[in-house]
Amino acid sequence: MENNNLETTEKESKQYIVVMVGSEQYGIDISYIDNIVRMQKITRVQTYFKGVINLRGEVVPVMSVRKKMGLEDDVLTNASRIIILKLEENASLGVIVDEVREVVNLSDDEIDKVSNKGRFINGIGKHGDQLISLLEINA
């Protein structure tokens, strides 16, 4: 009878939104995501921050994931999106991605942890035959 208890325990899983940055797929933990919006006019600032947007009266800084990772500049298309992340209670950040693909569920045994502390990736998710680099949002 003890075997039945083992069979009924469910695997912990998290939802990730899969996005494209260049030719690579990245997953963002959906618990960080507040909104996904179409590209709009971005008021320019310096560094890897592209600038700020006005989102329903809230000024939200927008950064380029490509520039942060040392990749070539963003090429904005109809598929480009700004993902609004809630990092703290009153702090939002927009990140530009080339495309939003889908939402996937990944259980712990489908994620290989990466030990590159301070880097942008905290794991590699396996979804079917696809590999998805999981972004470390706090990096």
N, C-alpha and C positions, 0 to 999 in steps of 0.2 A: 504494500500500500504506500510505502514511502516514495516509490517511483512516480506515482501520480502527481505528487507535489512538485517534483522536479519538472515534469512535463507541462504543468500549467503556468509556470513562471514565464512572464513575457520578457523579451529582450528590450532594454532601454533603447529608444531611438530618438533622434532629433531631426527636425526639418531644416533643410538648407535650400536657399534659392540659388540656382545654377546660373551663372552669368559668363559672358565671353569677354575677355580682355585680350585683344590680339587674337591669336589662334588657340589660346589656352582657355580651358573651362575652370572656373573658380566657384566655390560654394561659400555662401555667407549664411551663418546661423540666423534663421528666420526670427529668433527672439530679439535680435538687434534692429530689425527692419521696421521702420515706422511708415514708410511710404515709398512708392516708385512713381516718378513723374517724367514726362517727356522733357526733352531738352528745351531750354529757354534761354533768354538773354542772361549772361553771367557778367556781373560787374567785376572787372579784372583787379587782382591783387598780385603779390609776388610768390615765389618758390613753387612748390608742387600744388599749392592752392590755386585754382583757376580764378576764384573770386567768390562772390556771394550772390544768392538769389533771394527774392522776396517770395516766400511761400505762405500764402494766406496771412500776410501781415507779420510773419516771423522772418527775420534775416537769418539765413542759413549759409554757412561757409561751404563751398564746394571744392573738393580736391580731385586731382587726377591720379587714379590708381596707377596708370601707366608711368607718369613722371615719378611718383613715389617709389616705384619699382625699378626706375632707371631705364624704362623702355622709351620708344619713340613717342612723339606727341600724339594726342588724341586726334582721330579723324572722325568727325561727327557725321552721322547718317540718320535716316529715319528710324533705325533700330536702336540708336543710342538712348540711354536712359540715365537719370540721376536717381540713385537709391538713397533715400533719406534714412540715416541710422540714428537711433536714440542711444547715445553713449552714457548720458547721465540724465537725471530727471528733467532738467531744463536745458540740456545741451544736445543739439542736433548737428549732424554733419552729412553733407551730400557727397556721394562718390560717383564719378562718371564711369559707366561701363559701356562696352560696345553693343551689348545685347543682353536681354534677360531671356533665359531659355525655359526653365521649368522649376518646380519645387520637388525635391526628392526627400524621402525618408532614409536616413542611414542609421543603422544600429551600431553599437560599439564595436561589434566584431567585423563590421564593414569599413572601419576607419583604422588606418595605420598612423600612429602618432609620430610626429617628427620632432627631433630634439634640437632643432636650430632655434634656441632662445633668442629673442630680439629680431627674428626674421618675420616675414609677413605670412608664413604658412605654418599652421599648427597641426596639420594632418593631411593624409591623402585618403579620400573616400572612394570606395569601389561600388559603382552603380552599374549593374549589368557588365558590359565590356568596356565601360568608360571609367577613366580615372579623373577625379575632381579634387583639385588642390583647395583645401579649406583655409580661408583667410583668417588670420588672427586679427580681429577687429581692433583690439587695443594696441596693436603695434603701429 
